[in-house]
Amino acid sequence: MKKINITKLFLVCSFVGYIGCSDEYFDVNTPSNTAEIEQLGMKDLIAPVIHSTLEGQRSAELSFGNYVQYFVSTGGGAAGQTSALGLWDQVYLYVLPNLQAIKDKAAENNATHFDAVADILIAANLGIATDTWDNIPYFEAIQGPDNNFPSFDTQQEIYDEIFNLLDGAIAKLEVPDTSVFELGSEDLIYGGNVEKWLRAAYSLKARYQLHLVNKGLVAPAEVLASVENGFTSNEDNFAMYYSDRNINPWYSEEVLARETGNLSKDIASQLVSCMNGDYYPFESGALEIDPRLPLFAQNGDADEYKGYVSGGEGEAPDGTDANTGFRTDGFYTSVDSPLILISYAEVLFIKAEAEFLANGGNETSTGSTTEAYTAYMDGVAASMEMYDVDGTDYMADGVVDVGEGALMLHHIMKEKYIHNFLNPETFVDYRRYDFSDQVFTGLEIRKEADGVDSEFAGQWFRRAIYPTTELNRNEANVLANQKEPVVPVWWDE
């Protein structure tokens, strides 16, 4: 796939003043060595906004990746409740204000494609925000300093707006932009390719539609209609690449931290057991592990990969010492690794699940249609291609190539879980299926040996609490919406 790294971004950031907020939403907070917002163009603002969007996703994953047991804290620690402050700051300090500025400038110049991309990015940020906290401030928040204490909108209202934004973006991208303003290299995702942004809008729409299927508000057929206009190959992946000048944050936080004697995370047994043959024993002697596992984890050259039990104080599922850490030069933990919002393989797994459900499938049913099975296998193939590994033996093994008559939901969700490593969307999947071990094979709730948030022992975390900074500045509205972190969000009720 084409790689557009973020070197240019930091040249832009040397003179771009982010619109930020301290005591007010959308209050201008410009350092002395930066330009005023009036001096900046849409091209100056779009790269920092894209960067903050992906960084916000990663910030959410720092907690949610522990919840879904991709990783644990050093030695097996389970995460407690989170406020996801880093995501809140990215969304409300850097992303939404700058996107509103882009939209204002786009309206002044009739730059419809810039406006459409802004709408897609707003939708993506609202999506991760509402899936994190449930009700969030938006409609009054974007009024700026005219409303310093905005009320919170319900998650249902936010979802309606996500679809409005994506549908509006699709309509704008499907016709030519008659202005003189064109996206170019400042577009860190697609380099100005309008068709790819159009497919991204449809793919994100399918993702958010899928969230509402089990609630009965969206039919699987509607998801499939969006998928048909979504990504067509790995070349469409919504990915932002780092460089040796501006290093990937997972590399910095995991690899460099470990190499300098600081705390870093370890890889959890749920992920490893899905990939090393424990939960899904390989039928062919040609395989011992999923070929993607060595791109995620390293095991100190041990004979086996043994992941850390969540909350297990360093033990593997068999009671011996765990041995898996983030790989030093892994797919996501190299200097120039990407952050990925949504990928072609995920869209294929969305299609497989929607086809499975459209055929009347459920958590325990067996067998589905040719369309569901083909999408499932195509998703595995796309994942192998994205990770650049030889998946021939893996895809031929009977534990993967089960045939449409034996296909179950857990096969689809296992492959989606593995493929979406370090993507916060997995936390949505876990909640959509109520942390079911029939859908996520082998899943067990964290052990409480480390005493993390013992008042919630035996309960899965389902949302973040609102950050203290927001409580301090908008107390009445926060308290009106705050719920315990084990309470389901609206679409999960």
URSUL-V832758 format. One line per field, one symbol per residue. phi: phi as a letter, one per 30 degrees, with the letter a starting at -180 (. if undefined). burial: + if it has 24 or more other ideal C-beta (glycine too) atoms within 12 Angstrom, else -. A space follows every 50 residues. Layout:
BEGIN
phi->???
burial->???
END
This chain:
BEGIN
phi->.dccdcededddddbdcddbbccbdiddbcedcbdddddcceddcddddd edddddeddddecdddecidbbdeijdcdcdbcheddedddcccdddddd ddddddddchddddddddddddedddddddddcidbdbdddddiddbdbd dccddddddededddddddeddddbdcddccbdbddddcbhjdddddddd ddddddeddeecdddicbdeddddddedcdecaddcedbcccbddbdddd dddcdddddcicdbccdddeddddccjddbdddcddbcbdddeddcbbbi iddbdbddddichjcdedidddbcbdddcdecbcecdccbdabededdde dddddddddidbdbdbjacedddddedddddddedddhbdcedddddddc ddiddcdbedddddddededeicdddddeedechhdddcceidbdedcdd idhddceibddbacdddeddedcbedddddcdbddcdddedcd
burial->+--++++++--++--++++++--+++-+--------+--+++++++++++ ++++++++++++++++++++++++++++++++++++++++++++++++++ ++++++----++++++++++++++++++++++++++++--++-------+ -++++--++++++-++++++-++---+---+++-++++++++++-+++++ ++++++++++++++---+-+-+++-++++++--+++++++++---+++++ +++++--------+++++++++++++++++-+----+-+++++++++++- ---++++++++++++++----+++++++-+++++++++++++++++++++ +++++++++-+-+----++-+++-+++++++++++++-+-+--++-+-++ ++-+--+++++++++++++++++++++++++++-++--+++++++++--+ -++--+--+++++++++--+--++--++--+++-++++++++-
END
